[in-house]
Amino acid sequence: MIRAFILFGVTAVAEIFGCYAVYLWLRLHRSAWWLLPGALALALFAWLLTLHPQMGAGRVYAAYGGVYIAASLLWLWAVENLRPDHWDLLGATLCLVGTAVILFGPRS
């Protein structure tokens, strides 16, 4: 299941980059050329989602959501140069705990 967390992380980076590229163009008025790598990243994101463990799409997406939230806050810090505050960190921790419960919880 650690492999799932790593795959979730790579998937999140692809999704965040793809959306951020559109944000750069639309909100920050950067070149429309940002849409090309953004579209490629979003296509990669969609493909990566198909590689996740087969335990029900809804369950996979719910577990992925926690990792996405944590990765988004890392992006905020690393790319946008805005440090997450303690509420961000608490929220991300709760989400990652939820992800772990979904992934590692006993199933009948």
N, C-alpha and C positions, 0 to 999 in steps of 0.2 A: 504493500500500500504506500510505502514511501515513494515508489516510482510514480504513483498517482499524484502525489503532491508536487513532484518535480514536473510532471506533464501538465498539471494545472498551472504551475508557475509560468512555463513556456507559453501555454495557451493564453494566459492573462496578458503577458507582454505583447503578444501579437495583437490581441484585441485592443489593448490600451493604446499601442502605437498607431493602429489603424484609425481609431477614433480621434486620437490627438492630431493626426495629420489633417483630418477634416476640420478639426477645431482651429488649427493653425491657419488654414485657408479661409474659413468662414468667419471666425471671430477676430483673428489677429491680422487678417488681410495679407497673408503671405501668398506666395505664388501658387497658382492652381496646379503646378507640377507636384505639389505635396499630395494631391489626390491619387497619383499613380502609386507611390509606395504605400499609401494608406489603403488603397484597394487591394494591393497584393498582400498586405498584412492581414486584412480582414478575410481574404480568401484562405490564407494560411490558418488563421484562427478557426474558421469553419471546418477545415480539413482536420486540424488537431483535435477538435471536439469528437470526431469519429474514432479517434484512437483511444479514448478513455474506456475504462473497464465497463463491461456490459452488466450493469446492475439496475437497469431502468434509466431511461434518459432523464426523467424528472429528478431522480435521486442524484445522478451524476451532475446535473446542472445546479442543483441545490448545494452540493458539496463544493463544486467549482466556485460558486458565488462567494464563499468565505475567503478563498484564496485570492479571488479577483479583488475583493475589498482591500486586503492586506497589500497586494501588489500595487493597487492604485495609490495607496498612501506612500509606498516606497517610490513610486513614480513622482508623486508630488514633491518629495524631498530631493530625489536625485536629478530630475529633469527640470522641474519648475522652481527649484531652490527654495521651497517653502517647507519648513520643518513641521511635521505633524505634532499636535499638542497631546497632552495626556489623555484627553477624551477620545482623540483619534486612535491612540494606541490601545486604550481600553476597549473601544468598539471593535477594532481589528482582532484583538485577542479573543473576545467573545465569539466573533465570527469563526475564527480558526478552531476554537473549541467545538463549535457547532459542526464544522466540517469534519473534525476528527470523530465526533459522535456518529455522524452519518456514515463515514467510511468504515470505522472500526466497530460499530455497534453490532452485537450478535444478531444474526438473522436466522429465522426458523425455516 
